[in-house]
Amino acid sequence: MPREALMTVAEVSEYLACSVSMVRRLAQRSEIPYYRLGRLLRFRRTDVDAWLEARHEGGASSHGRRTAAHPDQLFLFEGDSGRA
C-alpha cells in the first residue's frame, strides 16, 4: 500500500483557501495536525480533512442531522427573506 504524500504549507493554504501565514499560525498554536521535518512543516491530507470535519458547523452533520443556523446566516444563503 503506497504511503500518503505529505502536503506543504503552501499546498494546505491553497486547499483551505487561506493564507500561508494563517496555516503557519494554526500549526504554531497546535490547532491543526502537522509534522515538523527540521524547520519544514508538513501535513497529511487525511489529517487536514479530519481537522476540518471536527470544526464543521451548520448544514447536515455526518450523522444526517441538521443544526440550527444563526438567522443572519440563513439570510446569506436563503435569499433576501424580505430584508432590504
Backbone bond lengths (Angstrom), bond angles and torsions (degrees), N, CA, C in turn:
res aa  C-N    CA-C-N  psi(-1)  N-CA   C-N-CA  omega(-1)  CA-C   N-CA-C  phi
1 M - - - 1.453 - - 1.529 108.66 -
2 P 1.347 118.47 124.75 1.461 120.38 -179.09 1.527 111.49 -69.16
3 R 1.310 114.57 145.78 1.454 120.89 179.62 1.531 109.58 -77.87
4 E 1.324 116.23 143.99 1.456 121.90 179.75 1.524 110.18 -67.35
5 A 1.327 117.35 133.46 1.459 121.81 178.68 1.530 109.88 -70.25
6 L 1.315 115.76 146.15 1.458 120.84 177.73 1.521 109.78 -89.47
7 M 1.324 115.50 146.86 1.464 122.05 179.99 1.525 109.31 -99.66
8 T 1.328 116.15 146.71 1.456 122.04 175.64 1.526 109.41 -83.38
9 V 1.324 116.10 171.13 1.468 120.94 176.21 1.527 109.77 -59.01
10 A 1.328 116.90 -42.56 1.469 120.71 -179.83 1.526 111.21 -63.62
11 E 1.321 117.61 -40.08 1.465 120.66 179.43 1.529 111.22 -67.18
12 V 1.332 117.36 -40.12 1.467 120.57 177.34 1.520 109.51 -66.38
13 S 1.319 116.52 -39.93 1.460 121.44 177.55 1.528 111.08 -57.77
14 E 1.315 116.23 -45.80 1.469 120.71 178.27 1.527 110.68 -66.85
15 Y 1.315 117.54 -42.18 1.469 123.09 -179.18 1.528 110.96 -61.87
16 L 1.344 116.67 -40.29 1.466 121.28 -178.98 1.532 112.75 -90.07
17 A 1.315 117.22 -4.35 1.467 122.65 -177.92 1.526 110.70 55.89
18 C 1.328 115.35 50.62 1.458 121.23 176.40 1.525 108.10 -140.01
19 S 1.310 116.59 177.79 1.458 120.37 -177.62 1.529 111.49 -78.27
20 V 1.322 114.50 158.73 1.459 121.24 175.59 1.524 109.53 -61.59
21 S 1.330 116.64 -40.63 1.468 119.62 -179.46 1.531 111.49 -63.98
22 M 1.328 118.39 -32.57 1.460 121.47 177.02 1.530 110.22 -65.61
23 V 1.321 117.12 -43.28 1.467 120.99 178.50 1.529 109.40 -62.53
24 R 1.322 117.23 -42.95 1.470 120.89 178.62 1.530 111.06 -62.73
25 R 1.337 116.91 -41.36 1.479 120.51 177.91 1.520 111.11 -63.06
26 L 1.329 117.21 -44.35 1.464 121.04 178.82 1.525 110.76 -59.71
27 A 1.326 116.72 -41.24 1.461 120.45 178.91 1.531 110.45 -69.04
28 Q 1.320 116.93 -42.91 1.462 120.87 -179.59 1.526 111.09 -59.44
29 R 1.332 116.16 -36.92 1.466 121.72 179.02 1.526 112.18 -85.18
30 S 1.318 117.16 2.51 1.476 123.65 -176.72 1.524 111.76 56.81
31 E 1.327 116.29 35.55 1.465 120.95 177.82 1.519 111.90 -89.50
32 I 1.325 117.04 -19.07 1.461 121.43 178.80 1.531 106.65 -127.47
33 P 1.329 118.20 138.56 1.466 119.67 -178.76 1.534 111.50 -70.34
34 Y 1.329 115.55 136.15 1.463 120.22 -179.25 1.524 110.04 -151.52
35 Y 1.321 114.90 168.18 1.457 122.93 174.64 1.522 107.22 -118.75
36 R 1.314 115.99 141.58 1.456 120.40 176.68 1.527 107.57 -107.67
37 L 1.322 115.22 124.70 1.466 122.84 176.21 1.525 106.43 -117.37
38 G 1.304 116.00 89.46 1.463 119.70 -172.29 1.516 107.96 68.35
39 R 1.328 116.28 -118.61 1.466 120.90 177.69 1.533 111.86 -94.93
40 L 1.315 116.17 -5.11 1.465 120.79 -176.60 1.525 110.91 -87.66
41 L 1.319 115.99 143.97 1.457 122.34 173.79 1.520 107.85 -107.07
42 R 1.330 116.01 137.10 1.457 121.62 176.63 1.519 109.16 -134.47
43 F 1.326 115.52 151.97 1.459 122.62 -173.68 1.528 109.16 -133.91
44 R 1.338 116.61 141.70 1.464 121.02 171.09 1.521 107.67 -91.29
45 R 1.312 116.30 134.19 1.465 120.61 -178.96 1.529 111.23 -58.73
46 T 1.317 118.13 -39.26 1.465 120.16 179.87 1.532 110.74 -64.24
47 D 1.335 117.35 -36.03 1.470 120.65 176.44 1.525 110.58 -66.42
48 V 1.324 116.65 -42.42 1.468 120.90 179.28 1.529 110.03 -64.86
49 D 1.329 116.84 -42.39 1.466 120.35 178.19 1.530 111.60 -62.83
50 A 1.325 116.94 -41.86 1.472 120.72 178.44 1.527 110.17 -65.79
51 W 1.325 116.85 -39.48 1.462 122.26 177.45 1.535 109.90 -61.65
52 L 1.326 116.21 -43.94 1.474 120.68 177.66 1.518 111.01 -62.41
53 E 1.318 117.10 -46.60 1.468 121.50 -178.27 1.527 111.02 -60.55
54 A 1.325 117.01 -37.09 1.464 120.78 179.43 1.524 111.64 -67.37
55 R 1.321 117.29 -20.94 1.465 121.61 -179.09 1.524 112.99 -104.91
56 H 1.316 116.39 8.47 1.463 121.52 -178.34 1.518 110.41 -64.48
57 E 1.325 116.20 130.60 1.465 121.19 177.49 1.515 109.26 -127.13
58 G 1.326 116.25 144.63 1.459 121.19 177.97 1.518 111.61 72.44
59 G 1.304 116.49 175.16 1.447 121.69 178.77 1.517 112.18 65.24
60 A 1.310 115.54 -169.48 1.462 121.06 179.71 1.518 109.37 -77.03
61 S 1.299 116.91 132.29 1.459 120.46 176.98 1.517 108.99 -82.35
62 S 1.312 115.90 178.54 1.456 119.61 179.94 1.525 111.78 -67.20
63 H 1.357 116.99 -13.03 1.459 120.92 178.81 1.524 112.09 -99.32
64 G 1.332 117.07 7.84 1.449 120.70 176.07 1.528 114.34 84.29
65 R 1.340 117.90 3.66 1.464 120.09 178.89 1.518 109.75 -94.17
66 R 1.319 116.24 148.80 1.461 121.00 175.18 1.511 108.79 -101.01
67 T 1.321 115.22 141.66 1.457 119.66 176.81 1.519 108.46 -101.94
68 A 1.318 116.49 150.29 1.460 120.81 179.49 1.518 109.29 -70.53
69 A 1.327 116.24 133.39 1.459 121.67 178.44 1.521 109.37 -98.29
70 H 1.295 115.74 158.90 1.458 121.67 175.97 1.533 108.04 -64.39
71 P 1.342 119.49 141.86 1.471 121.34 -178.01 1.521 113.65 -55.18
72 D 1.332 118.86 -35.27 1.465 120.50 178.30 1.525 111.53 -67.10
73 Q 1.334 117.40 -32.07 1.451 120.37 176.75 1.521 110.25 -68.91
74 L 1.323 117.01 -37.34 1.459 120.15 176.96 1.519 110.39 -61.59
75 F 1.312 116.93 -39.61 1.458 121.81 178.60 1.528 110.48 -59.20
76 L 1.305 117.41 -40.73 1.453 120.89 -177.72 1.523 112.16 -67.12
77 F 1.318 118.29 -31.91 1.449 120.58 -172.16 1.525 115.11 -108.97
78 E 1.319 118.23 -13.28 1.456 119.47 -176.41 1.527 112.80 -115.66
79 G 1.316 117.42 29.31 1.449 120.55 178.69 1.509 111.65 86.16
80 D 1.333 116.63 -168.08 1.458 121.17 -173.25 1.518 114.36 -72.60
81 S 1.291 119.56 -27.77 1.462 123.96 -179.33 1.527 112.20 52.21
82 G 1.330 115.70 31.75 1.460 120.00 176.69 1.522 115.06 81.77
83 R 1.318 118.25 3.68 1.469 120.21 178.59 1.518 109.80 -86.05
84 A 1.306 114.56 148.92 1.469 119.32 -179.46 1.507 110.98 -95.20
